[in-house]
């Protein structure tokens, strides 16, 4: 006996309609759950690592990129990304400032070697000083 189902387009339409109307339910579902999320997510670290390694072994990332193709990327980034990007950036202002502050302070404290004439290999020492300082700040090494 075959499984009776609606056609895929009808299923997709219903999914979009129902999910689009569920914003307040989504918010209610996550409110007050941060501590539980943090605990469970941290505890899943080994599972995450194993899953990522398995996906790497299957070359899943490359397969996904190939399956989507350049047209889907351009379409979704142009239509959806362009409208959501400004809102996301605006909502991240405080987090950006907080996250970048550490690196801004590192950059302010870097002691650069003297500038040499344009094209001089000695100028790469200036680049290296910045790169080393930022790397130490990020990794603690």
C-alpha positions in Angstrom: 0.0 0.0 0.0 1.4 3.4 -1.0 1.6 6.3 1.3 -0.8 9.0 0.3 0.6 12.5 0.4 -0.2 16.0 -0.8 2.0 17.2 -3.6 5.3 18.7 -2.6 4.3 22.3 -3.6 1.2 22.1 -1.3 3.4 20.8 1.5 5.9 23.6 1.0 3.2 26.2 0.8 1.7 25.0 4.1 5.1 25.0 5.8 5.8 28.6 4.8 2.3 29.8 5.9 2.5 28.1 9.3 6.1 29.0 10.0 5.6 32.6 8.9 2.9 33.0 11.4 4.8 31.4 14.3 7.2 34.2 15.2 5.7 34.8 18.6 5.5 31.1 19.4 9.2 30.8 18.4 10.1 33.7 20.7 8.0 32.2 23.6 9.7 28.8 23.0 13.3 30.2 23.4 12.6 32.7 26.2 14.1 31.5 29.5 15.8 28.6 27.8 19.3 30.1 27.4 20.9 28.2 30.3 19.5 24.9 29.2 20.7 25.6 25.6 24.2 26.5 26.8 24.5 23.3 29.0 23.2 20.9 26.3 25.1 22.5 23.5 28.4 22.4 25.4 27.7 18.8 26.3 27.2 18.0 22.6 30.8 19.1 21.7 32.1 15.6 21.0 29.0 14.7 18.9 29.5 17.9 16.9 33.1 17.1 16.3 32.4 13.6 15.2 29.6 14.8 12.9 31.8 17.4 11.3 34.6 14.9 10.8 32.2 12.5 9.2 30.9 15.2 6.9 34.4 16.1 5.9 35.1 12.5 5.1 32.1 12.4 2.8 33.1 15.8 1.3 29.6 17.0 2.2 30.5 20.7 2.0 31.8 20.4 -1.5 28.8 18.3 -2.5 26.4 20.8 -1.1 28.1 23.7 -2.9 27.9 21.8 -6.2 24.3 20.8 -5.6 23.3 24.4 -4.9 25.3 25.9 -7.7 26.1 29.6 -8.4 22.6 30.5 -9.5 21.0 29.6 -6.2 23.7 31.5 -4.3 23.2 34.7 -6.4 19.4 34.4 -6.2 19.1 33.8 -2.5 21.9 36.3 -1.5 20.4 39.0 -3.8 16.8 38.5 -2.9 16.9 37.5 0.8 20.3 38.5 1.9 20.1 42.0 0.6 17.0 42.7 2.7 18.1 41.0 5.9 21.7 42.1 5.9 21.1 45.8 7.0 18.7 44.7 9.7 21.2 42.1 11.0 24.0 44.5 11.0 22.0 47.2 12.8 21.0 44.6 15.4 24.6 43.6 16.0 26.0 47.1 16.7 26.7 46.5 20.4 28.0 43.0 19.9 30.3 44.2 17.2 31.7 47.0 19.4 32.2 44.6 22.3 33.8 41.9 20.2 36.1 44.3 18.2 37.1 46.3 21.3 39.7 43.7 22.3 41.3 43.8 18.9 41.1 47.6 18.7 43.1 47.8 21.9 45.6 45.3 20.6 46.1 47.4 17.4 46.5 50.6 19.5 49.3 49.0 21.5 51.3 47.5 18.6 54.7 49.0 18.3 55.5 49.2 14.6 59.0 49.2 13.2 59.9 52.3 11.2 58.4 52.7 7.8 60.8 52.1 4.9 60.6 53.3 1.3 57.6 52.1 -0.7 58.1 48.5 -1.9 60.8 47.8 0.7 60.8 44.3 2.2 61.3 45.9 5.6 57.7 47.2 5.4 56.6 43.6 5.7 57.9 43.6 9.3 55.2 46.2 10.0 52.5 43.8 8.6 54.0 40.9 10.6 53.9 42.9 13.8 50.2 43.5 13.3 49.5 39.9 12.3 51.4 38.5 15.2 49.7 40.8 17.7 46.2 39.9 16.4 47.0 36.2 16.3 48.2 36.3 19.9 45.0 38.1 21.0 42.8 35.6 19.2 44.5 32.4 20.3 46.1 33.4 23.5 49.4 32.0 22.2 
